[in-house]
């Protein structure tokens, strides 16, 4: 029998313990390009223990709801930003750290145009587009050594709308 996690809308306040919501909320910080482009400046705190920031592309298969959450992962050496290259929503799953293990997960659904940056060491689900395949630009640590920890739940969680 699985436990249930109900999906909530992604907000900066609810997501703050786990990372940054990257979006165009509010007025732009300044206008650039002859006043034709709003710059929403420095929306994510990238954090790496060593190495450097790299930009990769991920092309993820879509998932469906209800979604069976069997595993979460974290990256102890660096933050990880997921920036969708389409205006489609995706599922964001995070869990608090309880003495080195993930606690009860939380699930959020992004609005079109929102991206996320997971803080270094944040337990999170895998990339989970919900409508069509998901092409994402990912900004994360490029460097030597392992930067991945996985945790498999004894009993999976069922993520529902």
C-alpha positions, 0 to 999 in steps of 0.5 A, a space after each residue: 500500500 502506498 502513501 499519498 502526496 497531493 500536488 500543490 501549485 509551485 510558489 516561491 514561499 512554499 518551495 523556499 526551504 528546498 530551492 529557488 523558483 525561477 520565473 518572471 514574477 513581478 516587474 523586471 529588475 530593469 529594461 534592456 535592449 532599447 527598452 524592449 526586454 525585461 531582465 529578471 536578474 539573478 533568480 537562482 543561487 547556484 552553489 557548488 563545492 568545487 568544479 564549475 557550472 555547466 549547462 546540459 540538455 535533458 530530454 525526459 519522457 512524459 509521466 502520467 498521474 497518479 505517479 508512483 514515487 519510488 525514489 528520490 535523489 540529491 546532489 551534495 556537491 552542487 545545486 541543480 537548476 531545471 529550466 524548461 524549454 517549452 511552456 508546459 508544466 512539470 511535476 516537482 517533488 522534494 523532501 526535507 532531510 531528516 538525519 540524512 534521510 528524506 522525510 515525507 515528500 511534497 509535490 508541486 506543479 509548475 505553472 508554464 514559464 516557471 523553472 526551479 533550482 534545487 539547493 545543494 543537498 536537497 532531496 528531489 524526484 526525477 525530472 517529471 514532465 506531464 504533457 509530452 516529452 520535456 526538453 530542459 536546460 539544466 545548470 549544475 556542477 561539472 567536476 570530479 567525484 560522485 555528486 549523486 545520492 539515491 534513496 529508494 522508499 520501502 513503500 512508494 508514494 502515490 502522487 495525485 492531483 
